[in-house]
């Protein structure tokens, strides 16, 4: 059993249904841009893409070893869109965090994922991590596919 831990991380969190992915990268790396394109994708069966948090994300470990991501109260449902300002969007109050996507240049994305898969620890819980080039045309679809793959491999599939 994992003791409850909570930390505030810099990033953007999106969800496909109850399952979340944390997008990480520096300022201007494309987190919000990729999130917007991900949100524009169609639903997968009944799993609707939604924003969880932009810029700052609370990540909390639960006693069952799962992680839950949520937005700080003051920015819930808000996303910064370069050139348009801060906008309100439909959002989920939280999501079960099952994937981390580090946003990097196209040259840093491996052709094949490492074996064993890369992992990162947040709030004391290890998660799979993928590298994505956020400005590639296919980046939003790649994020969706990575999230669906992580859902199928996650021991915590319920929200």
C-alpha positions as CSV (number, residue, x, y, z in Angstrom):
1,X,0.0,0.0,0.0
2,X,1.2,3.5,-0.9
3,X,0.8,6.3,1.6
4,X,-1.0,9.4,0.2
5,X,1.3,12.0,-1.2
6,X,0.5,15.1,-3.2
7,X,2.7,17.4,-5.3
8,X,2.1,20.3,-7.6
9,X,3.9,19.9,-11.0
10,X,4.4,22.2,-13.9
11,X,2.6,20.8,-16.9
12,X,-0.7,20.3,-18.7
13,X,-3.1,17.3,-18.1
14,X,-5.6,16.0,-20.6
15,X,-7.9,13.0,-20.2
16,X,-9.5,10.5,-22.5
17,X,-12.5,9.6,-20.4
18,X,-11.3,9.0,-16.8
19,X,-7.6,8.3,-17.9
20,X,-5.1,11.2,-17.8
21,X,-1.8,12.0,-19.4
22,X,0.6,14.7,-18.0
23,X,2.3,16.8,-20.7
24,X,5.6,18.1,-19.5
25,X,8.0,20.6,-21.1
26,X,9.4,24.1,-20.7
27,X,7.6,27.3,-21.3
28,X,6.7,27.5,-25.0
29,X,7.3,23.8,-25.6
30,X,3.8,23.2,-26.9
31,X,1.9,21.8,-23.9
32,X,-1.2,23.9,-24.4
33,X,-1.0,23.7,-28.2
34,X,-0.9,19.9,-28.1
35,X,-3.6,19.8,-25.5
36,X,-5.9,21.9,-27.8
37,X,-5.3,19.6,-30.7
38,X,-5.9,16.5,-28.5
39,X,-9.2,18.0,-27.3
40,X,-10.3,18.4,-30.9
41,X,-10.0,14.7,-31.6
42,X,-13.2,12.6,-31.6
43,X,-14.3,10.5,-28.7
44,X,-12.9,6.9,-28.6
45,X,-16.1,4.8,-28.0
46,X,-17.5,6.8,-25.1
47,X,-14.2,8.2,-23.9
48,X,-14.4,12.0,-24.6
49,X,-11.1,14.0,-24.6
50,X,-11.1,16.7,-21.9
51,X,-8.8,19.2,-20.3
52,X,-7.9,18.5,-16.6
53,X,-5.4,21.2,-15.9
54,X,-3.2,23.7,-17.8
55,X,0.2,25.0,-16.5
56,X,-0.1,23.5,-13.0
57,X,-1.3,20.1,-12.0
58,X,-1.9,18.6,-8.6
59,X,-0.8,14.9,-8.6
60,X,-2.0,12.9,-5.7
61,X,-1.1,9.3,-4.8
62,X,-4.0,7.2,-3.5
63,X,-3.8,4.3,-1.1
64,X,-4.3,1.8,-3.9
65,X,-1.1,2.9,-5.7
66,X,-2.9,5.0,-8.3
67,X,-2.4,8.7,-9.1
68,X,-5.1,11.3,-9.5
69,X,-4.5,14.6,-11.4
70,X,-6.5,17.7,-10.8
71,X,-6.3,21.4,-11.4
72,X,-5.6,24.0,-8.7
73,X,-9.0,25.5,-7.9
74,X,-8.1,29.0,-9.3
75,X,-7.3,27.6,-12.8
76,X,-9.8,24.8,-13.2
77,X,-11.3,24.7,-16.7
78,X,-8.9,27.4,-18.0
79,X,-6.2,27.1,-20.7
80,X,-3.8,29.7,-21.9
81,X,-4.0,30.0,-25.7
82,X,-1.1,32.0,-27.1
83,X,-2.6,35.0,-29.0
84,X,-6.1,34.6,-27.5
85,X,-5.4,34.7,-23.8
86,X,-6.9,32.6,-21.0
87,X,-10.0,30.7,-22.2
88,X,-12.6,28.6,-20.4
89,X,-13.1,25.0,-21.7
90,X,-15.1,22.0,-20.8
91,X,-13.0,20.0,-18.4
92,X,-12.9,17.1,-16.0
93,X,-12.3,17.9,-12.3
94,X,-9.8,15.0,-12.1
95,X,-8.4,12.0,-13.9
96,X,-6.5,8.9,-13.1
97,X,-3.0,9.7,-14.2
98,X,-1.6,6.8,-16.2
99,X,1.0,8.4,-18.6
100,X,3.6,11.1,-18.8
101,X,4.4,12.6,-22.1
102,X,7.7,14.6,-22.2
103,X,7.6,17.1,-25.1
104,X,10.9,17.2,-27.0
105,X,12.3,18.0,-30.4
106,X,11.6,15.5,-33.2
107,X,15.3,14.4,-33.1
108,X,14.9,13.3,-29.5
109,X,11.9,11.0,-30.1
110,X,13.2,7.4,-30.4
111,X,12.0,5.5,-33.5
112,X,11.1,2.6,-31.2
113,X,10.3,2.9,-27.4
114,X,13.0,1.8,-25.0
115,X,12.9,-1.8,-23.7
116,X,12.2,-1.8,-20.8
117,X,9.8,1.1,-21.1
118,X,10.9,4.4,-19.5
119,X,9.3,5.3,-16.2
120,X,9.2,8.3,-14.0
121,X,8.1,8.6,-10.4
122,X,5.5,11.2,-9.3
123,X,4.2,11.5,-5.8
124,X,5.9,8.2,-5.1
125,X,4.2,6.3,-7.9
126,X,6.0,5.1,-11.1
127,X,4.3,5.9,-14.4
128,X,5.3,5.1,-18.0
129,X,6.8,8.0,-19.9
130,X,6.9,8.6,-23.7
131,X,8.6,11.3,-25.7
132,X,6.6,13.3,-28.2
133,X,7.4,16.1,-30.7
134,X,4.4,18.3,-29.9
135,X,4.3,20.3,-33.2
136,X,4.2,17.3,-35.5
137,X,0.9,17.0,-37.3
138,X,0.3,13.6,-35.8
139,X,1.3,14.5,-32.2
140,X,-2.3,14.6,-30.9
141,X,-3.2,11.3,-32.4
142,X,0.1,9.8,-31.1
143,X,-0.8,11.1,-27.6
144,X,-4.3,9.4,-27.9
145,X,-2.7,6.1,-29.0
146,X,-0.2,6.3,-26.2
147,X,-2.9,6.9,-23.7
148,X,-5.1,4.1,-25.0
149,X,-2.0,1.8,-24.8
150,X,-1.4,2.9,-21.2
151,X,-5.1,2.2,-20.4
152,X,-4.7,-1.4,-21.6
153,X,-1.6,-1.8,-19.4
154,X,-2.7,0.0,-16.3
155,X,-3.7,-2.0,-13.2
156,X,-6.0,0.9,-12.2
157,X,-8.4,1.2,-15.1
158,X,-11.4,2.4,-13.0
159,X,-11.9,6.2,-12.4
